[in-house]
């Protein structure tokens, strides 16, 4: 379980294909605090640490994860938002994030907001998926590349988020441009409500 409050970004230092899986080796400031089998969110995707060597660690993404996320697009040198699993004895500063990415979206617009930046993202609309809670609502929560954000101006297939300078500088939002593919995780509370309504 995660909160969507990014600790920092890790840098991809090696990529190895193993049949349908991909092993990503990364480095970040807390590598020496990690342990084998620990869960770490990478651009919002919960992955398990399988190897630690010196100041690097390795995680494995399987086929389904690669099909639902932007991890398959990563290259050596790319920055990845990382967050270790949430401690249950502290404040929940973001929202409940599972690390189970639902789909990808494309950045279709960026707009200066006198200090902050509005990013607009578009995702494939599917009526049946929307009925199951895969949608955004105004002032609701959404996770973009693992970052917990508040939704603005949602439509059936798009939404905006406002990124303050701190978030821009300390996550890989600094690398997002029009055309960039990002990971989305919709709010789990909305999915549960949609499921309950479907059972009535």
Z-matrix of the N, CA and C atoms (Angstrom, degrees):
N
C 1 1.449
C 2 1.524 1 108.96
N 3 1.342 2 115.76 1 140.42
C 4 1.453 3 121.52 2 -176.83
C 5 1.526 4 109.49 3 -131.45
N 6 1.321 5 115.58 4 172.20
C 7 1.464 6 120.31 5 -179.35
C 8 1.518 7 112.91 6 -113.28
N 9 1.336 8 116.77 7 -13.57
C 10 1.463 9 119.59 8 -177.22
C 11 1.514 10 113.09 9 83.12
N 12 1.321 11 117.07 10 9.64
C 13 1.462 12 121.02 11 174.57
C 14 1.533 13 107.19 12 -98.07
N 15 1.316 14 115.49 13 105.48
C 16 1.469 15 121.56 14 -173.09
C 17 1.524 16 110.40 15 -69.36
N 18 1.325 17 116.44 16 134.32
C 19 1.461 18 120.64 17 178.02
C 20 1.528 19 111.38 18 -78.34
N 21 1.313 20 115.64 19 -42.61
C 22 1.461 21 121.85 20 -179.27
C 23 1.517 22 107.51 21 -175.69
N 24 1.329 23 117.77 22 -174.52
C 25 1.456 24 117.37 23 169.22
C 26 1.515 25 110.28 24 -112.77
N 27 1.331 26 113.90 25 142.80
C 28 1.464 27 121.76 26 175.10
C 29 1.522 28 107.97 27 -96.16
N 30 1.315 29 116.09 28 158.85
C 31 1.465 30 121.48 29 179.46
C 32 1.522 31 109.29 30 -111.24
N 33 1.320 32 115.75 31 132.23
C 34 1.460 33 121.23 32 177.77
C 35 1.525 34 108.50 33 -73.89
N 36 1.343 35 116.52 34 124.34
C 37 1.470 36 119.72 35 -179.55
C 38 1.522 37 112.63 36 -111.54
N 39 1.344 38 117.58 37 -16.87
C 40 1.466 39 120.01 38 177.35
C 41 1.516 40 109.29 39 -160.01
N 42 1.327 41 115.37 40 149.20
C 43 1.470 42 122.71 41 178.43
C 44 1.522 43 107.44 42 -134.25
N 45 1.338 44 115.74 43 128.59
C 46 1.463 45 119.96 44 -179.19
C 47 1.521 46 109.10 45 -131.33
N 48 1.324 47 116.49 46 125.73
C 49 1.464 48 122.15 47 177.67
C 50 1.526 49 109.12 48 -88.12
N 51 1.345 50 115.46 49 131.80
C 52 1.458 51 121.81 50 178.83
C 53 1.523 52 107.61 51 -132.29
N 54 1.330 53 116.61 52 92.56
C 55 1.462 54 123.55 53 -172.15
C 56 1.532 55 108.49 54 55.85
N 57 1.352 56 118.83 55 -120.24
C 58 1.462 57 119.97 56 -179.25
C 59 1.524 58 113.00 57 -87.48
N 60 1.318 59 117.28 58 -3.47
C 61 1.460 60 121.48 59 -179.20
C 62 1.521 61 110.92 60 -96.21
N 63 1.332 62 115.33 61 160.34
C 64 1.460 63 120.61 62 172.06
C 65 1.527 64 108.01 63 -129.80
N 66 1.340 65 115.58 64 128.98
C 67 1.463 66 121.94 65 173.14
C 68 1.523 67 108.04 66 -94.57
N 69 1.332 68 115.38 67 124.53
C 70 1.460 69 121.06 68 177.15
C 71 1.524 70 108.26 69 -108.45
N 72 1.315 71 116.57 70 128.01
C 73 1.460 72 121.46 71 174.38
C 74 1.520 73 107.97 72 -108.23
N 75 1.334 74 114.84 73 128.91
C 76 1.464 75 121.08 74 -174.12
C 77 1.517 76 110.67 75 -132.73
N 78 1.324 77 114.59 76 167.07
C 79 1.454 78 120.44 77 173.62
C 80 1.517 79 108.87 78 -135.94
N 81 1.349 80 114.70 79 143.10
C 82 1.460 81 120.60 80 175.57
C 83 1.521 82 108.06 81 -155.66
N 84 1.330 83 117.29 82 177.76
C 85 1.461 84 120.21 83 -172.86
C 86 1.524 85 113.48 84 -70.45
N 87 1.348 86 117.83 85 -23.41
C 88 1.468 87 118.55 86 -177.33
C 89 1.532 88 113.41 87 -104.32
N 90 1.330 89 117.12 88 19.19
C 91 1.469 90 120.03 89 179.45
C 92 1.526 91 111.60 90 -53.77
N 93 1.333 92 117.55 91 -41.34
C 94 1.472 93 120.35 92 -176.81
C 95 1.528 94 112.69 93 -70.50
N 96 1.340 95 117.82 94 -8.89
C 97 1.464 96 121.41 95 177.27
C 98 1.527 97 112.02 96 -96.23
N 99 1.323 98 117.71 97 -6.69
C 100 1.455 99 121.32 98 -177.35
C 101 1.524 100 111.60 99 -81.52
N 102 1.317 101 114.86 100 159.91
C 103 1.457 102 120.95 101 175.30
C 104 1.518 103 110.13 102 -133.13
N 105 1.315 104 117.03 103 156.62
C 106 1.458 105 121.67 104 175.68
C 107 1.535 106 108.66 105 -59.51
N 108 1.323 107 117.38 106 140.21
C 109 1.464 108 125.86 107 -178.50
C 110 1.525 109 113.63 108 78.85
N 111 1.327 110 117.89 109 1.41
C 112 1.464 111 119.89 110 178.59
C 113 1.522 112 110.32 111 -75.96
N 114 1.328 113 116.26 112 145.03
C 115 1.460 114 121.86 113 178.31
C 116 1.525 115 110.36 114 -92.26
N 117 1.327 116 115.28 115 131.56
C 118 1.461 117 121.95 116 176.19
C 119 1.531 118 107.69 117 -135.19
N 120 1.327 119 116.88 118 132.36
C 121 1.466 120 120.73 119 177.11
C 122 1.527 121 109.17 120 -83.30
N 123 1.336 122 115.63 121 130.51
C 124 1.463 123 123.07 122 179.05
C 125 1.520 124 107.96 123 -120.09
N 126 1.348 125 116.92 124 111.82
C 127 1.469 126 120.59 125 -171.73
C 128 1.528 127 110.30 126 50.44
N 129 1.342 128 115.49 127 34.07
C 130 1.455 129 120.81 128 177.47
C 131 1.508 130 115.02 129 90.33
N 132 1.329 131 118.52 130 -3.31
C 133 1.465 132 122.20 131 -178.86
C 134 1.522 133 109.26 132 -97.92
N 135 1.324 134 117.00 133 122.21
C 136 1.457 135 121.30 134 177.76
C 137 1.524 136 109.71 135 -73.68
N 138 1.337 137 116.57 136 117.81
C 139 1.458 138 122.43 137 179.11
C 140 1.523 139 109.40 138 -129.04
N 141 1.321 140 115.98 139 152.07
C 142 1.460 141 122.45 140 -176.71
C 143 1.526 142 110.88 141 -98.02
N 144 1.318 143 115.79 142 132.51
C 145 1.468 144 121.10 143 175.67
C 146 1.529 145 108.57 144 -69.56
N 147 1.333 146 116.30 145 122.59
C 148 1.468 147 120.48 146 -177.74
C 149 1.524 148 113.02 147 -112.41
N 150 1.334 149 117.28 148 -12.32
C 151 1.469 150 119.78 149 -176.64
C 152 1.517 151 108.62 150 -159.98
N 153 1.316 152 116.52 151 141.33
C 154 1.459 153 122.48 152 175.98
C 155 1.524 154 107.97 153 -133.33
N 156 1.330 155 116.84 154 124.06
C 157 1.463 156 122.12 155 178.61
C 158 1.525 157 107.92 156 -136.47
N 159 1.334 158 115.09 157 119.89
C 160 1.467 159 121.30 158 -179.37
C 161 1.534 160 109.20 159 53.89
N 162 1.325 161 117.32 160 -120.77
C 163 1.465 162 119.87 161 -178.06
C 164 1.528 163 112.00 162 -102.45
N 165 1.341 164 117.65 163 24.22
C 166 1.462 165 120.77 164 178.41
C 167 1.526 166 109.61 165 -124.95
N 168 1.324 167 114.83 166 157.53
C 169 1.461 168 120.90 167 173.97
C 170 1.521 169 108.40 168 -137.34
N 171 1.328 170 115.65 169 157.61
C 172 1.459 171 121.31 170 -176.84
C 173 1.520 172 110.12 171 -124.23
N 174 1.341 173 114.68 172 138.87
C 175 1.460 174 122.34 173 174.62
C 176 1.529 175 107.85 174 -128.47
N 177 1.328 176 116.29 175 156.43
C 178 1.463 177 121.49 176 -178.86
C 179 1.521 178 110.24 177 -117.21
N 180 1.335 179 116.08 178 131.13
C 181 1.464 180 121.97 179 174.65
C 182 1.522 181 108.25 180 -109.40
N 183 1.335 182 116.08 181 127.99
C 184 1.458 183 120.22 182 -179.71
C 185 1.530 184 110.53 183 -89.40
N 186 1.333 185 116.11 184 174.69
C 187 1.464 186 122.21 185 -172.42
C 188 1.525 187 112.63 186 -55.71
N 189 1.344 188 118.04 187 -48.57
C 190 1.465 189 119.69 188 -177.70
C 191 1.523 190 111.57 189 -61.18
N 192 1.323 191 116.62 190 -40.66
C 193 1.463 192 121.11 191 177.85
C 194 1.519 193 110.64 192 -61.61
N 195 1.320 194 116.26 193 -43.07
C 196 1.464 195 120.53 194 -179.42
C 197 1.519 196 111.68 195 -66.30
N 198 1.347 197 116.89 196 -33.65
C 199 1.462 198 120.42 197 -179.96
C 200 1.520 199 112.29 198 -73.23
N 201 1.339 200 117.77 199 -28.30
C 202 1.463 201 121.35 200 -176.58
C 203 1.523 202 113.96 201 -95.75
N 204 1.329 203 117.19 202 -8.42
C 205 1.461 204 120.32 203 -172.20
C 206 1.528 205 111.30 204 -129.53
N 207 1.332 206 114.30 205 179.33
C 208 1.469 207 119.69 206 177.99
C 209 1.524 208 112.68 207 -95.00
N 210 1.339 209 117.50 208 8.59
C 211 1.465 210 119.43 209 -175.76
C 212 1.526 211 112.51 210 -63.63
N 213 1.325 212 117.09 211 -32.35
C 214 1.459 213 120.30 212 179.07
C 215 1.521 214 113.54 213 -66.24
N 216 1.334 215 117.04 214 -13.61
C 217 1.468 216 121.82 215 178.88
C 218 1.524 217 112.48 216 -90.65
N 219 1.336 218 116.58 217 -8.78
C 220 1.464 219 119.71 218 -176.82
C 221 1.525 220 111.93 219 -64.40
N 222 1.325 221 114.53 220 147.53
C 223 1.458 222 122.41 221 175.54
C 224 1.514 223 108.88 222 -129.17
N 225 1.320 224 116.39 223 159.44
C 226 1.462 225 120.74 224 176.71
C 227 1.527 226 108.83 225 -56.62
N 228 1.323 227 115.96 226 132.23
C 229 1.460 228 121.65 227 -178.78
C 230 1.521 229 113.59 228 100.22
N 231 1.337 230 116.99 229 -15.44
C 232 1.468 231 119.94 230 179.58
C 233 1.515 232 111.20 231 -69.08
N 234 1.340 233 115.22 232 150.59
C 235 1.451 234 122.23 233 176.14
C 236 1.526 235 109.43 234 -95.45
N 237 1.317 236 116.09 235 136.34
C 238 1.459 237 122.83 236 -177.55
C 239 1.526 238 108.47 237 -125.39
N 240 1.339 239 117.32 238 128.89
C 241 1.460 240 120.83 239 176.06
C 242 1.523 241 109.37 240 -67.47
N 243 1.336 242 117.16 241 130.80
C 244 1.466 243 120.27 242 -179.61
C 245 1.526 244 110.90 243 -127.42
N 246 1.336 245 113.53 244 145.41
C 247 1.464 246 121.88 245 175.97
C 248 1.517 247 107.96 246 -147.87
N 249 1.318 248 116.53 247 127.89
C 250 1.453 249 120.18 248 173.12
C 251 1.521 250 109.79 249 -76.25
N 252 1.338 251 116.27 250 160.10
C 253 1.462 252 119.52 251 -177.55
C 254 1.521 253 110.65 252 -60.05
N 255 1.342 254 113.69 253 151.66
C 256 1.448 255 122.04 254 -171.87
C 257 1.532 256 111.53 255 -72.59
N 258 1.338 257 115.45 256 138.01
C 259 1.458 258 120.74 257 170.42
C 260 1.526 259 108.15 258 -79.91
N 261 1.302 260 118.09 259 134.38
C 262 1.458 261 121.01 260 -175.04
C 263 1.528 262 113.13 261 -84.11
N 264 1.329 263 117.70 262 4.59
C 265 1.463 264 119.92 263 179.98
C 266 1.524 265 112.34 264 -108.40
N 267 1.324 266 116.28 265 19.87
C 268 1.462 267 119.38 266 -178.00
C 269 1.515 268 112.10 267 -129.32
N 270 1.316 269 115.71 268 -175.09
C 271 1.464 270 121.71 269 179.89
C 272 1.519 271 110.07 270 -77.27
N 273 1.326 272 115.81 271 144.23
C 274 1.460 273 121.30 272 174.04
C 275 1.519 274 107.28 273 -93.50
N 276 1.336 275 115.98 274 94.21
C 277 1.457 276 120.35 275 -173.46
C 278 1.522 277 113.54 276 -79.19
N 279 1.310 278 118.66 277 -25.07
C 280 1.461 279 120.89 278 179.69
C 281 1.516 280 109.64 279 -103.33
N 282 1.327 281 117.04 280 -114.33
C 283 1.464 282 121.66 281 171.78
C 284 1.533 283 107.10 282 -146.96
N 285 1.318 284 116.68 283 175.55
C 286 1.464 285 119.92 284 -176.96
C 287 1.524 286 109.29 285 -71.15
N 288 1.321 287 115.62 286 116.12
C 289 1.462 288 123.20 287 -178.67
C 290 1.527 289 107.83 288 -120.50
N 291 1.308 290 116.89 289 127.00
C 292 1.458 291 120.23 290 -177.78
C 293 1.522 292 113.73 291 -87.88
N 294 1.317 293 116.88 292 -22.88
C 295 1.459 294 119.54 293 -174.22
C 296 1.517 295 112.04 294 83.61
N 297 1.344 296 115.99 295 16.58
C 298 1.465 297 122.11 296 178.75
C 299 1.527 298 107.77 297 -108.35
N 300 1.319 299 116.70 298 92.99
C 301 1.462 300 121.37 299 -175.90
C 302 1.514 301 110.05 300 -65.75
N 303 1.332 302 115.89 301 135.01
C 304 1.463 303 121.59 302 -177.72
C 305 1.521 304 112.76 303 -87.69
N 306 1.316 305 116.29 304 -40.85
C 307 1.476 306 121.11 305 -177.20
C 308 1.515 307 108.56 306 -170.25
N 309 1.326 308 115.02 307 178.76
C 310 1.461 309 120.32 308 174.92
C 311 1.521 310 109.49 309 -105.46
N 312 1.323 311 114.28 310 162.45
C 313 1.463 312 122.04 311 175.20
C 314 1.525 313 107.67 312 -138.10
N 315 1.323 314 115.37 313 162.89
C 316 1.467 315 120.99 314 179.32
C 317 1.513 316 109.64 315 -113.30
N 318 1.323 317 116.94 316 135.39
C 319 1.458 318 121.12 317 171.91
C 320 1.523 319 107.84 318 -71.27
N 321 1.327 320 116.29 319 120.51
C 322 1.468 321 119.93 320 -176.95
C 323 1.526 322 112.81 321 -111.97
N 324 1.341 323 117.05 322 -9.83
C 325 1.462 324 119.09 323 178.35
C 326 1.522 325 110.17 324 -162.72
N 327 1.348 326 115.04 325 149.26
C 328 1.460 327 122.93 326 173.32
C 329 1.518 328 107.08 327 -133.86
N 330 1.325 329 115.52 328 137.80
C 331 1.468 330 119.27 329 -176.17
C 332 1.522 331 109.54 330 -140.66
N 333 1.334 332 116.03 331 129.61
C 334 1.454 333 120.45 332 177.67
C 335 1.522 334 109.69 333 -69.34
N 336 1.334 335 115.95 334 137.92
C 337 1.471 336 121.11 335 -178.92
C 338 1.524 337 109.75 336 -126.88
N 339 1.337 338 116.15 337 45.81
C 340 1.462 339 121.67 338 177.87
C 341 1.526 340 112.47 339 52.64
N 342 1.297 341 115.85 340 58.12
C 343 1.458 342 121.41 341 177.54
C 344 1.507 343 112.57 342 120.31
N 345 1.310 344 117.10 343 -36.98
C 346 1.458 345 121.91 344 175.34
C 347 1.524 346 108.85 345 -108.69
N 348 1.317 347 116.20 346 178.18
C 349 1.461 348 120.80 347 179.51
C 350 1.515 349 109.54 348 -132.98
N 351 1.342 350 116.79 349 130.79
C 352 1.457 351 121.72 350 172.79
C 353 1.523 352 108.70 351 -89.84
N 354 1.332 353 115.91 352 125.75
C 355 1.458 354 122.21 353 173.92
C 356 1.520 355 107.81 354 -109.62
N 357 1.326 356 116.80 355 133.60
C 358 1.462 357 121.69 356 174.59
C 359 1.519 358 108.72 357 -109.49
N 360 1.336 359 115.54 358 130.19
C 361 1.463 360 121.79 359 -179.63
C 362 1.525 361 109.73 360 -120.31
N 363 1.330 362 115.71 361 140.33
C 364 1.472 363 121.49 362 177.02
C 365 1.524 364 108.66 363 -120.40
N 366 1.334 365 114.77 364 138.23
C 367 1.465 366 120.92 365 179.84
C 368 1.522 367 109.21 366 -131.14
N 369 1.326 368 118.21 367 159.92
C 370 1.467 369 120.64 368 -178.20
C 371 1.527 370 110.60 369 -66.31
N 372 1.333 371 116.48 370 123.22
C 373 1.463 372 120.44 371 179.28
C 374 1.524 373 109.87 372 -85.23
N 375 1.318 374 115.06 373 131.78
C 376 1.456 375 121.96 374 176.57
C 377 1.525 376 106.79 375 -136.61
N 378 1.326 377 117.28 376 118.03
C 379 1.461 378 121.94 377 -174.56
C 380 1.528 379 111.97 378 -57.85
N 381 1.336 380 117.25 379 -42.21
C 382 1.461 381 120.42 380 -179.88
C 383 1.526 382 111.17 381 -66.06
N 384 1.339 383 117.51 382 -39.11
C 385 1.462 384 120.44 383 177.60
C 386 1.527 385 110.52 384 -66.22
N 387 1.332 386 116.65 385 -39.24
C 388 1.464 387 120.48 386 178.64
C 389 1.525 388 110.96 387 -61.56
N 390 1.327 389 116.64 388 -38.80
C 391 1.464 390 120.48 389 177.78
C 392 1.527 391 111.46 390 -63.97
N 393 1.324 392 117.10 391 -21.42
C 394 1.466 393 121.84 392 -179.93
C 395 1.535 394 112.03 393 -95.91
N 396 1.341 395 116.32 394 8.23
C 397 1.460 396 119.83 395 174.67
C 398 1.511 397 115.79 396 99.83
N 399 1.323 398 117.10 397 8.72
C 400 1.465 399 120.73 398 -179.54
C 401 1.529 400 108.84 399 -91.41
N 402 1.331 401 115.30 400 74.23
C 403 1.457 402 121.73 401 179.34
C 404 1.525 403 108.42 402 -158.89
N 405 1.321 404 116.41 403 172.05
C 406 1.461 405 120.92 404 178.93
C 407 1.524 406 109.57 405 -117.34
N 408 1.331 407 115.65 406 153.91
C 409 1.467 408 121.87 407 177.01
C 410 1.517 409 108.76 408 -129.17
N 411 1.327 410 116.27 409 150.68
C 412 1.458 411 121.64 410 -178.82
C 413 1.526 412 110.72 411 -58.61
N 414 1.313 413 116.04 412 130.79
C 415 1.469 414 124.63 413 -178.00
C 416 1.525 415 113.12 414 68.40
N 417 1.328 416 118.04 415 6.68
C 418 1.452 417 121.27 416 174.93
C 419 1.517 418 110.62 417 -82.94
N 420 1.324 419 115.83 418 -177.85
C 421 1.465 420 121.32 419 -178.23
C 422 1.516 421 111.04 420 -104.22
N 423 1.328 422 115.09 421 146.93
C 424 1.457 423 122.47 422 172.63
C 425 1.523 424 107.08 423 -147.13
N 426 1.315 425 116.82 424 152.46
C 427 1.458 426 121.08 425 177.26
C 428 1.522 427 108.65 426 -111.38
N 429 1.335 428 116.08 427 122.21
C 430 1.466 429 122.53 428 178.63
C 431 1.521 430 108.12 429 -116.51
N 432 1.331 431 116.72 430 116.86
C 433 1.474 432 121.45 431 -176.18
C 434 1.528 433 110.73 432 51.31
N 435 1.347 434 115.61 433 35.03
C 436 1.456 435 120.15 434 177.05
C 437 1.507 436 115.17 435 87.99
N 438 1.342 437 118.04 436 -4.36
C 439 1.463 438 122.18 437 -177.82
C 440 1.526 439 109.71 438 -92.73
N 441 1.334 440 116.89 439 124.78
C 442 1.459 441 121.91 440 176.17
C 443 1.523 442 109.12 441 -73.53
N 444 1.349 443 115.92 442 122.32
C 445 1.464 444 120.71 443 -175.16
C 446 1.519 445 111.01 444 -136.97
N 447 1.338 446 115.05 445 159.71
C 448 1.462 447 122.56 446 177.21
C 449 1.525 448 109.05 447 -98.41
N 450 1.319 449 116.35 448 132.51
C 451 1.461 450 122.97 449 -176.60
C 452 1.526 451 110.81 450 -78.72
N 453 1.335 452 115.65 451 138.79
C 454 1.468 453 122.94 452 171.36
C 455 1.527 454 108.05 453 -125.30
N 456 1.312 455 116.48 454 146.83
C 457 1.474 456 123.28 455 170.55
C 458 1.529 457 113.77 456 46.89
N 459 1.326 458 118.43 457 55.50
C 460 1.466 459 118.81 458 179.42
C 461 1.525 460 112.51 459 -75.00
N 462 1.327 461 115.76 460 146.40
C 463 1.461 462 122.25 461 168.47
C 464 1.529 463 105.61 462 -121.06
N 465 1.313 464 117.87 463 -174.31
C 466 1.459 465 118.56 464 -179.05
C 467 1.520 466 112.54 465 -67.13
N 468 1.343 467 118.08 466 -20.36
C 469 1.470 468 119.48 467 -178.79
C 470 1.520 469 114.21 468 -134.80
N 471 1.348 470 117.71 469 16.22
C 472 1.462 471 119.11 470 -179.93
C 473 1.528 472 110.35 471 -155.86
N 474 1.311 473 114.76 472 166.89
C 475 1.461 474 121.16 473 175.76
C 476 1.517 475 108.40 474 -161.61
N 477 1.320 476 115.87 475 164.24
C 478 1.454 477 121.94 476 174.67
C 479 1.518 478 109.55 477 -114.80
N 480 1.336 479 115.95 478 154.49
C 481 1.459 480 122.54 479 168.53
C 482 1.527 481 107.44 480 -134.71
N 483 1.320 482 115.82 481 147.16
C 484 1.462 483 121.13 482 177.63
C 485 1.525 484 108.09 483 -103.01
N 486 1.313 485 116.79 484 123.34
C 487 1.461 486 122.53 485 -176.39
C 488 1.521 487 109.49 486 -107.49
N 489 1.334 488 115.93 487 119.12
C 490 1.456 489 120.40 488 177.81
C 491 1.523 490 109.57 489 -77.04
N 492 1.342 491 117.41 490 160.97
C 493 1.468 492 119.60 491 -176.65
C 494 1.529 493 113.83 492 -55.69
N 495 1.334 494 119.25 493 -39.23
C 496 1.460 495 121.25 494 -179.29
C 497 1.526 496 111.05 495 -60.22
N 498 1.331 497 116.55 496 -47.83
C 499 1.471 498 120.60 497 179.48
C 500 1.522 499 110.53 498 -63.89
N 501 1.323 500 116.71 499 -39.90
C 502 1.471 501 121.04 500 178.99
C 503 1.521 502 110.60 501 -60.00
N 504 1.323 503 116.92 502 -43.05
C 505 1.466 504 121.09 503 -174.84
C 506 1.525 505 113.01 504 -79.18
N 507 1.345 506 117.89 505 -27.33
C 508 1.462 507 120.42 506 -172.07
C 509 1.525 508 114.23 507 -106.99
N 510 1.329 509 117.52 508 8.18
C 511 1.466 510 122.52 509 174.04
C 512 1.517 511 108.07 510 -133.88
N 513 1.343 512 116.52 511 175.82
C 514 1.463 513 117.01 512 179.60
C 515 1.521 514 113.20 513 -80.80
N 516 1.344 515 117.34 514 13.95
C 517 1.465 516 119.27 515 167.29
C 518 1.526 517 110.50 516 -59.72
N 519 1.334 518 117.24 517 -24.47
C 520 1.467 519 119.96 518 178.21
C 521 1.522 520 112.09 519 -64.12
N 522 1.341 521 117.62 520 -18.09
C 523 1.462 522 121.56 521 -179.89
C 524 1.526 523 113.01 522 -104.16
N 525 1.327 524 117.50 523 -5.17
C 526 1.467 525 120.27 524 -177.93
C 527 1.525 526 109.68 525 -77.00
N 528 1.318 527 115.20 526 132.48
C 529 1.459 528 123.05 527 177.35
C 530 1.526 529 107.73 528 -132.56
N 531 1.322 530 117.69 529 171.35
C 532 1.466 531 120.71 530 173.31
C 533 1.522 532 108.01 531 -58.21
N 534 1.320 533 117.04 532 126.89
C 535 1.452 534 122.54 533 -177.58
C 536 1.523 535 113.51 534 102.72
N 537 1.330 536 117.88 535 -14.31
C 538 1.468 537 121.00 536 179.11
C 539 1.529 538 110.13 537 -68.71
N 540 1.324 539 116.12 538 138.64
C 541 1.467 540 122.66 539 177.31
C 542 1.524 541 108.71 540 -95.67
N 543 1.343 542 115.92 541 129.40
C 544 1.464 543 121.57 542 -178.87
C 545 1.526 544 109.95 543 -123.34
N 546 1.331 545 115.33 544 164.52
C 547 1.462 546 121.59 545 176.90
C 548 1.523 547 110.49 546 -93.27
N 549 1.341 548 116.21 547 141.38
C 550 1.460 549 121.99 548 176.74
C 551 1.521 550 110.48 549 -120.16
N 552 1.322 551 115.31 550 136.85
C 553 1.460 552 121.08 551 164.72
C 554 1.523 553 106.53 552 -126.49
N 555 1.331 554 116.13 553 117.49
C 556 1.454 555 120.71 554 179.12
C 557 1.524 556 109.68 555 -76.47
N 558 1.322 557 116.04 556 160.20
C 559 1.462 558 122.27 557 -175.34
C 560 1.527 559 111.16 558 -63.08
N 561 1.337 560 116.87 559 124.69
C 562 1.462 561 121.59 560 -178.23
C 563 1.529 562 111.56 561 -62.78
N 564 1.336 563 118.16 562 -30.52
C 565 1.465 564 120.44 563 179.40
C 566 1.524 565 110.69 564 -64.29
N 567 1.319 566 116.79 565 -40.23
C 568 1.462 567 120.65 566 177.09
C 569 1.515 568 111.68 567 -63.75
N 570 1.332 569 117.10 568 -36.79
C 571 1.467 570 120.81 569 179.22
C 572 1.525 571 110.68 570 -66.32
N 573 1.340 572 117.08 571 -41.11
C 574 1.460 573 120.18 572 179.45
C 575 1.527 574 111.08 573 -66.12
N 576 1.331 575 116.75 574 -42.12
C 577 1.467 576 119.95 575 179.46
C 578 1.528 577 110.11 576 -63.18
N 579 1.337 578 116.57 577 -43.87
C 580 1.469 579 120.36 578 178.56
C 581 1.519 580 110.85 579 -61.33
N 582 1.315 581 117.44 580 -40.02
C 583 1.483 582 121.51 581 179.62
C 584 1.526 583 111.11 582 -65.62
N 585 1.336 584 116.35 583 -43.16
C 586 1.455 585 120.09 584 178.59
C 587 1.529 586 112.47 585 -61.87
N 588 1.338 587 115.19 586 -41.12
C 589 1.461 588 119.29 587 178.43
C 590 1.513 589 111.47 588 -65.34
N 591 1.332 590 116.84 589 -34.54
C 592 1.466 591 120.22 590 -179.69
C 593 1.524 592 111.50 591 -69.35
N 594 1.348 593 117.15 592 -24.78
C 595 1.446 594 121.12 593 -179.19
C 596 1.533 595 113.68 594 -84.94
N 597 1.328 596 116.69 595 -10.35
C 598 1.488 597 119.84 596 -178.26
C 599 1.511 598 111.01 597 -73.97
